[in-house]
């Protein structure tokens, strides 16, 4: 097995490799392993190459496909690996881009996630690992094995560490209701609420109403991704006006694009908690640690690591152990 990474997630990949290699010093007796070098021509053209033999190796490539460059880089690395004789090529995409395009919501629009699935299969991806797809039905677009990892355990552990009582798990929209219902199952004393919103166009909400009681409660908004935070800002204001004691927003993928940080700091949110599936969250904060001092510029932002989840899933697959147990257990 060989693990490589692209330019989108080098920190996460290093953490994953550190966990996998923990306690295993046998690599000290081995020759220097091959590395992956990704070069670029002056016009931006990407040229990946392996510095040593990967023949008959199971290659794991960690790369979130959040940008067009990251997708192209992934396709070229896969092609290079297959041409170099790799036995298999597993794409570990903590964040799978174009997942919001899982159906034609608009007339004559694309289904980007289906197109990306076709391309990845065509170039030779043997297996896909990903965390919290926007729509789990996207797994059906692939004819190869899709290992869909659940980040719920990461957030459940964090919420339990906060020691909060009087919890309300609030779905930020109807589409996330099942996700929040499953999340609430880990907190038997919690109650549920839903925000009913009407969207005019992508990233723009016209109106919203709260269904449920949050007065004097600690509220958790749970979703798979957080983009501009415009919706979460409005939701936090609605919850605050409805008497919520504290408001925590949690999302697996912190896209945090556009005016996200301005919306975060101007919101009524107590904290915005995301994972490191996208390395772009780190320039938004002051240091690479698990929590930040409250007086820092973006003190409301907390980033949790999904390295342990990914490393354990890779080890389980290599050792023919169940992934389902990993997805359902909460330590």
C-alpha positions in Angstrom: 0.0 0.0 0.0 1.2 3.5 -0.9 -0.5 6.7 0.2 0.0 9.9 -1.7 -1.7 13.3 -1.7 -2.4 16.1 -4.1 -2.1 19.8 -3.5 -5.5 20.2 -1.9 -5.0 18.3 1.4 -1.3 17.9 2.3 -1.8 18.5 6.0 -4.6 16.0 6.3 -2.7 13.4 4.4 0.3 13.8 6.7 -1.9 13.3 9.7 -3.5 10.2 8.2 -0.1 8.7 7.4 1.2 9.5 10.9 -1.8 7.6 12.4 -1.3 4.6 10.1 2.4 4.4 10.8 2.0 4.9 14.6 4.0 2.3 16.4 5.2 0.8 13.2 9.0 1.3 12.9 9.5 -1.3 10.1 9.6 1.5 7.6 13.1 2.5 9.0 14.6 -0.7 7.5 13.0 -0.1 4.1 14.5 1.9 1.2 13.1 5.4 0.7 9.5 5.0 -0.6 8.5 6.6 -3.9 7.0 10.1 -3.7 4.6 11.9 -6.0 5.8 15.1 -7.6 3.2 17.5 -9.1 4.8 20.0 -11.4 3.2 22.8 -13.4 4.1 24.5 -16.6 4.1 28.3 -16.6 0.7 28.3 -18.2 -0.7 26.2 -15.4 -0.7 22.8 -17.1 -0.3 20.0 -14.5 2.3 17.2 -14.8 2.3 14.6 -12.0 5.0 11.9 -11.8 6.1 9.2 -9.4 9.8 9.2 -8.3 10.0 5.4 -7.8 8.3 2.2 -8.7 4.7 1.6 -7.7 4.2 -1.5 -9.7 1.6 -3.9 -8.2 1.0 -1.5 -5.3 -2.4 -0.5 -4.0 -2.3 3.3 -4.3 -4.4 5.6 -2.1 -4.6 9.2 -3.2 -5.9 11.7 -0.8 -7.4 14.7 -2.5 -10.6 16.8 -2.1 -12.1 17.5 -5.5 -13.3 21.0 -4.5 -11.8 22.9 -7.5 -11.4 22.2 -11.2 -7.6 22.1 -10.8 -8.0 19.5 -8.0 -10.2 17.4 -10.2 -7.8 17.6 -13.2 -4.9 16.8 -10.9 -6.7 13.7 -9.6 -7.4 12.5 -13.1 -3.8 12.9 -14.2 -2.4 11.2 -11.0 -4.7 8.3 -11.5 -3.6 8.0 -15.2 0.0 8.1 -14.1 -0.5 5.5 -11.5 -2.2 3.1 -13.8 0.4 3.6 -16.5 3.1 2.9 -13.9 1.6 -0.5 -13.2 -0.3 0.2 -9.9 -2.5 -2.8 -8.9 -5.4 -0.5 -7.8 -6.1 3.2 -7.4 -8.3 4.4 -4.5 -9.4 8.0 -4.5 -9.8 9.3 -0.9 -11.8 12.4 -1.4 -12.7 13.8 2.0 -14.9 16.3 0.2 -16.4 15.3 -3.1 -17.0 18.3 -5.3 -20.1 18.8 -7.4 -22.2 16.8 -4.9 -24.9 19.5 -4.9 -25.5 18.6 -8.5 -27.1 15.2 -7.9 -30.3 16.0 -9.9 -31.7 18.5 -12.4 -33.3 21.1 -10.1 -33.4 23.5 -13.0 -34.5 23.1 -16.6 -31.6 22.2 -18.9 -29.0 22.0 -16.1 -26.2 19.6 -15.7 -25.9 16.7 -13.2 -22.3 17.4 -12.2 -21.9 14.6 -9.7 -22.9 11.9 -12.3 -20.6 13.4 -14.9 -17.7 13.4 -12.4 -18.5 9.8 -11.5 -18.3 8.7 -15.1 -15.0 10.5 -15.7 -13.4 9.0 -12.5 -14.4 5.5 -13.5 -13.2 6.0 -17.1 -9.7 7.1 -16.0 -9.3 4.1 -13.8 -10.4 4.9 -10.2 -10.9 1.4 -8.6 -12.6 2.6 -5.4 -13.8 5.8 -3.7 -13.6 6.9 -0.1 -15.5 10.0 0.8 -17.0 11.7 3.8 -20.7 12.9 4.1 -21.9 13.2 0.6 -24.4 15.9 0.1 -26.8 13.3 -1.1 -26.1 9.6 -0.3 -27.9 8.6 -3.6 -24.8 9.8 -5.4 -23.2 6.4 -4.5 -25.5 4.9 -7.2 -23.7 6.9 -9.9 -20.7 4.7 -9.4 -20.2 1.2 -10.6 -17.0 0.9 -8.5 -17.0 0.5 -4.7 -17.9 3.6 -2.8 -17.0 3.8 0.9 -19.2 6.5 2.4 -17.8 7.6 5.7 -20.0 9.3 8.4 -18.5 12.2 10.3 -21.3 12.2 12.9 -19.0 10.5 15.5 -16.6 13.4 15.4 -19.3 16.0 16.2 -21.0 13.8 18.8 -17.7 13.4 20.7 -17.2 17.2 20.5 -20.7 18.0 21.7 -20.4 15.6 24.6 -17.1 17.3 25.6 -19.0 20.6 25.9 -21.2 19.2 28.6 -24.3 20.9 27.3 -27.8 20.2 28.8 -31.3 21.1 27.5 -30.2 20.3 23.9 -32.3 21.0 20.8 -31.1 19.5 17.6 -32.3 21.8 14.9 -32.4 21.0 11.2 -31.4 24.1 9.2 -33.8 23.0 6.4 -36.1 20.2 5.5 -33.4 18.4 3.4 -31.2 18.0 6.5 -34.0 16.6 8.7 -33.0 13.0 8.6 -29.3 13.9 9.2 -30.4 15.8 12.3 -32.8 13.1 13.5 -29.9 10.5 13.3 -27.6 13.0 15.2 -30.3 13.5 17.9 -30.4 9.7 18.5 -27.0 10.1 20.2 -28.6 12.5 22.8 -31.7 10.7 24.1 -32.8 13.7 26.2 -32.7 16.2 23.3 -35.6 17.5 21.3 -35.9 18.3 17.6 -36.7 21.5 15.7 -36.7 22.4 12.0 -36.2 25.6 10.1 -38.5 25.9 7.1 -36.8 28.1 4.5 -37.8 29.3 1.1 -34.8 29.8 -1.3 -34.9 32.2 -4.2 -31.7 31.0 -5.8 -28.4 29.3 -4.7 -26.9 30.9 -1.6 -29.9 33.2 -1.2 -32.8 32.6 1.2 -36.1 34.5 0.9 -37.7 33.7 4.2 -37.6 31.2 7.1 -39.7 30.1 10.0 -39.0 27.9 13.1 -40.9 24.8 13.8 -40.3 23.8 17.4 -39.4 25.3 20.8 -35.9 26.5 21.6 -36.5 29.0 24.4 -33.7 28.7 27.1 -32.3 25.8 25.1 -28.8 25.0 23.7 -29.3 24.6 20.0 -27.2 22.6 17.5 -27.6 23.1 13.8 -26.1 20.2 12.0 -25.5 19.8 8.2 -23.1 18.4 5.7 -21.6 21.6 4.4 -21.3 25.3 5.2 -20.7 27.6 2.3 -21.3 31.4 2.5 -23.0 31.0 6.0 -25.7 33.5 4.8 -28.4 30.9 5.7 -26.8 30.1 9.1 -26.6 33.8 9.9 -30.3 34.3 9.3 -31.1 31.0 11.2 -29.0 32.1 14.2 -30.9 35.4 14.3 -34.2 33.6 14.2 -33.2 31.2 16.9 -31.8 34.1 19.0 -35.1 36.0 18.7 -36.9 32.8 19.7 -35.0 32.7 23.0 -32.2 30.2 22.4 -29.6 30.2 25.1 -26.7 29.3 22.8 -26.4 28.3 19.1 -23.8 25.9 17.7 -23.6 25.3 14.0 -21.8 22.1 12.8 -21.0 21.1 9.3 -18.6 18.4 8.0 -17.3 20.5 5.0 -16.3 24.1 5.7 -16.4 25.6 2.2 -16.5 29.1 3.8 -16.6 31.0 0.5 -17.5 34.5 -0.3 -18.6 36.5 2.7 -18.6 33.5 5.0 -16.3 34.9 7.7 -18.1 38.2 7.8 -21.4 36.3 8.2 -19.9 34.2 10.9 -18.6 37.1 13.0 -21.8 39.1 12.4 -24.0 36.1 13.4 -25.6 35.1 16.7 -23.7 31.8 16.5 -21.8 30.7 19.6 -19.5 28.5 17.4 -19.1 27.3 13.9 -17.6 23.8 14.0 -16.3 22.1 10.8 -13.8 19.4 9.9 -10.6 19.6 7.9 -11.9 17.9 4.8 -11.0 21.1 3.1 -7.7 22.6 3.9 -8.9 26.1 2.9 -10.4 26.5 6.4 -6.9 27.0 7.9 -6.1 30.4 6.3 -9.3 31.6 8.1 -7.8 31.0 11.6 -4.8 31.9 13.6 -3.1 28.6 14.2 -3.3 24.9 13.3 -4.8 23.6 16.5 -8.1 22.1 17.5 -9.6 25.2 19.1 -8.9 28.9 19.1 -8.7 31.6 21.8 -12.0 33.5 22.0 -10.3 36.8 21.4 -8.7 35.7 18.1 -10.0 37.3 14.9 -12.1 34.3 14.0 -12.7 32.9 17.6 -16.1 31.4 16.6 -14.5 29.0 14.2 -13.5 25.5 15.4 -11.9 22.9 13.1 -11.9 19.2 14.1 -9.8 16.6 12.4 -11.2 13.7 10.4 -7.7 12.1 10.0 -8.5 9.4 12.5 -11.7 8.5 10.7 -10.0 8.3 7.3 -6.9 6.4 8.6 -9.0 3.8 10.4 -11.2 3.3 7.3 -8.1 2.7 5.2 -6.7 0.2 7.7 -10.0 -1.6 8.0 -10.3 -2.0 4.2 -6.7 -3.2 3.9 -7.3 -5.8 6.7 -10.8 -6.8 5.4 -12.6 -5.4 8.4 -16.0 -3.8 8.6 -16.5 -0.1 7.8 -20.0 -0.2 9.1 -18.7 -0.6 12.7 -16.5 2.4 12.2 -19.4 4.5 10.9 -21.8 3.6 13.8 -19.5 3.5 16.8 -19.0 6.7 18.8 -16.1 6.7 21.2 
